[in-house]
């Protein structure tokens, strides 16, 4: 048992919008397999003229309020759709704690790059940028600044960008801010939207699949990229679902490939268990990073098996949302929150031909959470690894 165990941080509310939709009923139907998410084929986004599958938000997004028009970007519109879902809870926190006592910490990897791509295309064809475009819309901190401005907050406000673990690190930041007493509540989350830069970059790495991704399958051949906004309001006020622990590591094995034995992944999971004061037997489900690339799935399976053997059900939800890059950690944290908050069955891994190098036990039939908590993994370029544990806490 570790000498120091973090106090739980309670999740007061969660706003979530991805390829699964934004309404609870749609999200729950996608997670249970009753409804298909909006994973669609795109034949035009890649410079190679090949097709790929993307997780695209299909609902109409809200308009940015006129007084915040300087923040008008597609990325911030998607953020706003999640912000509106938690607006009442944020206002309650402002009334209770004051606007200066609430922080905003957001993870992203693309920010407003999609708007920049459109602007530069116009620049190439007409020699001028769109009148409303400004480079700051592409800055990594633009969305957290927008959230703070929208709610009128004046507490700490900044972005974290560590590739695909970005919106996992925000939880560690929130832990520290709340533990230190610098703030009384934190809006954490991740927002990333589809853009040609990242899609073509991953295609250049030969990491994209032309079909719906199949994590842990013998036939796995790459990722699908998606877009998502997921925001949570965290505080020390008791609530049903909590962040119980968080762990990180940085093995720096390779700039774009994970350590083949999952050394850093294992370290992050161990640290999360220690931080939560839990053992492997307390975990009832693992939401794997599960990108469906041969290297990731193999190393993650090895790391999970060393800690949990084949006793904990595992699945990856990326076939439902796509890999949402900087938003991936909070996207999957939101999925964990929905499972815990609404007592949902665990997401099934539709893997008809599990690869020989995958030793973990996959969720193959509808089952409920049997353990105390859910562990969620996110692993990024450069070996930047995050594991988060969510569960019920009675403080």
Rosetta blueprint (number, residue, H / E / L):
1 X L
2 X L
3 X L
4 X L
5 X L
6 X L
7 X L
8 X L
9 X E
10 X E
11 X E
12 X E
13 X E
14 X E
15 X E
16 X E
17 X E
18 X E
19 X L
20 X L
21 X E
22 X L
23 X L
24 X H
25 X H
26 X H
27 X H
28 X H
29 X H
30 X H
31 X H
32 X H
33 X L
34 X L
35 X L
36 X L
37 X L
38 X L
39 X E
40 X E
41 X E
42 X E
43 X L
44 X L
45 X L
46 X L
47 X L
48 X L
49 X L
50 X L
51 X L
52 X E
53 X E
54 X E
55 X E
56 X L
57 X L
58 X L
59 X L
60 X L
61 X L
62 X L
63 X L
64 X L
65 X L
66 X H
67 X H
68 X H
69 X H
70 X H
71 X H
72 X L
73 X L
74 X H
75 X H
76 X H
77 X H
78 X H
79 X H
80 X H
81 X H
82 X H
83 X H
84 X H
85 X H
86 X H
87 X H
88 X H
89 X H
90 X H
91 X H
92 X H
93 X H
94 X H
95 X H
96 X H
97 X H
98 X L
99 X H
100 X H
101 X H
102 X E
103 X E
104 X E
105 X E
106 X E
107 X E
108 X L
109 X L
110 X L
111 X L
112 X L
113 X H
114 X H
115 X H
116 X H
117 X H
118 X H
119 X H
120 X H
121 X H
122 X H
123 X H
124 X H
125 X H
126 X H
127 X L
128 X L
129 X L
130 X L
131 X L
132 X L
133 X L
134 X L
135 X H
136 X H
137 X H
138 X H
139 X L
140 X L
141 X L
142 X H
143 X H
144 X H
145 X H
146 X H
147 X H
148 X H
149 X H
150 X H
151 X H
152 X L
153 X L
154 X L
155 X L
156 X L
157 X E
158 X E
159 X E
160 X E
161 X L
162 X L
163 X H
164 X H
165 X H
166 X H
167 X H
168 X H
169 X H
170 X H
171 X H
172 X H
173 X H
174 X H
175 X H
176 X H
177 X H
178 X H
179 X H
180 X H
181 X L
182 X L
183 X L
184 X L
185 X E
186 X E
187 X E
188 X E
189 X E
190 X E
191 X E
192 X E
193 X L
194 X L
195 X L
196 X H
197 X H
198 X H
199 X H
200 X H
201 X H
202 X H
203 X H
204 X H
205 X L
206 X L
207 X L
208 X E
209 X L
210 X L
211 X L
212 X L
213 X L
214 X L
215 X L
216 X L
217 X E
218 X L
219 X L
220 X L
221 X L
222 X L
223 X E
224 X L
225 X E
226 X E
227 X L
228 X E
229 X E
230 X E
231 X E
232 X E
233 X E
234 X E
235 X E
236 X L
237 X L
238 X L
239 X L
240 X L
241 X E
242 X E
243 X E
244 X E
245 X E
246 X E
247 X E
248 X E
249 X E
250 X E
251 X L
252 X L
253 X L
254 X L
255 X L
256 X L
257 X L
258 X L
259 X L
260 X L
261 X L
262 X L
263 X H
264 X H
265 X H
266 X H
267 X H
268 X H
269 X H
270 X H
271 X H
272 X H
273 X H
274 X H
275 X H
276 X H
277 X L
278 X L
279 X L
280 X H
281 X H
282 X H
283 X E
284 X E
285 X E
286 X E
287 X E
288 X L
289 X L
290 X L
291 X L
292 X L
293 X L
294 X H
295 X H
296 X H
297 X H
298 X H
299 X H
300 X H
301 X H
302 X H
303 X H
304 X H
305 X H
306 X H
307 X H
308 X H
309 X L
310 X L
311 X L
312 X L
313 X E
314 X E
315 X E
316 X L
317 X L
318 X H
319 X H
320 X H
321 X H
322 X L
323 X E
324 X L
325 X H
326 X H
327 X H
328 X H
329 X H
330 X H
331 X H
332 X H
333 X H
334 X H
335 X H
336 X H
337 X H
338 X H
339 X H
340 X H
341 X H
342 X H
343 X L
344 X L
345 X L
346 X L
347 X L
348 X L
349 X L
350 X L
351 X L
352 X L
353 X L
354 X E
355 X L
356 X L
357 X L
358 X L
359 X L
360 X L
361 X E
362 X E
363 X L
364 X L
365 X L
366 X L
367 X L
368 X L
369 X L
370 X L
371 X L
372 X L
373 X E
374 X E
375 X E
376 X E
377 X E
378 X E
379 X E
380 X E
381 X H
382 X H
383 X H
384 X E
385 X E
386 X E
387 X E
388 X E
389 X E
390 X E
391 X E
392 X E
393 X L
394 X L
395 X L
